[in-house]
Amino acid sequence: MLNLLFQFAIQLICIYVTFQLAIRLVDWGRFLKVTAENERAIRFFIILLSIAVGYIVASFFNGLFEMTNQLLRGHF
């Protein structure tokens, strides 16, 4: 149970960090045509992109945690 909560927390943290980085570091106007009409659609796109990338990063860290945990327990 604790392991599931840890994995869930890692996923939420990675998605949040990815979203913040996507908002602050990327100039979306260089890649997309940003207007007042499509601003909400671009924001939704950034949220979906952040979920996808954050999930991949969290999966990496969760896998790394699992491997380290098994290595320390001696299960090869």
N, C-alpha and C positions, 0 to 999 in steps of 0.2 A: 504494500500500500504506500509506504514511504517512497519507494522507488518510482511509482507512478506519479506521485505528487511532484517529485523532483524533476521527472521528465516533462511534465506539463509546465512547471515553472520555467524550465530552461527554454521550452518552445515559446512561451509568452514573452520572455525577456528577449530572445533572439528576434522575434517578429517586431517587437517594439523598437529595438535598436536599429534594425534594418529600415523601419519606417522613418525614424528620425534622421538617419543618414541619407535616405532617399530624398527627404524633404529639404534638408539643409545643404547637402553637397552637390546635388545634381541640378543643373540649370535646364529644366524641362522645356523651356522656350526654345532651346537650340534643337531639340529633337521633335517636339510636337508643336502644332499650331495652337497656342493658348489664346482663347478668347473668353469673354464673359459667358458665352453660351455653353462652352464645353469644359469649363473649369471643374464642375462637379464630376464629369466623366473622367477627367484626368486624375482627379483626387481618388476616385474609385479604382482606376487603373493602378495608381501608386500603392494603394492598400492591397490589392490583389498581388501585385509584384512583391510587396514586402512580405506577405504571407508565404508566398512560394519560396523566396530566398531564405526567409527566416526559418521555415520548416526544414530546408536542406541543411542549413548551418546547425540547427538544433539536433537534427538526426546525426550529424557528424559528432557533435559533442556528446550526445547520449551513447553513441556507439563507442566512442573513446572511453567514456566512463565505464561502460559495461566491460570492455576489454581489460581495463586497468583493474576493475573489481575482480574479474576472473583470474587475472594474473596474480593478484595479491592473495587470493584464496587457494591458488595452486591448481586450478582446473584448466588444463591446457587442451 
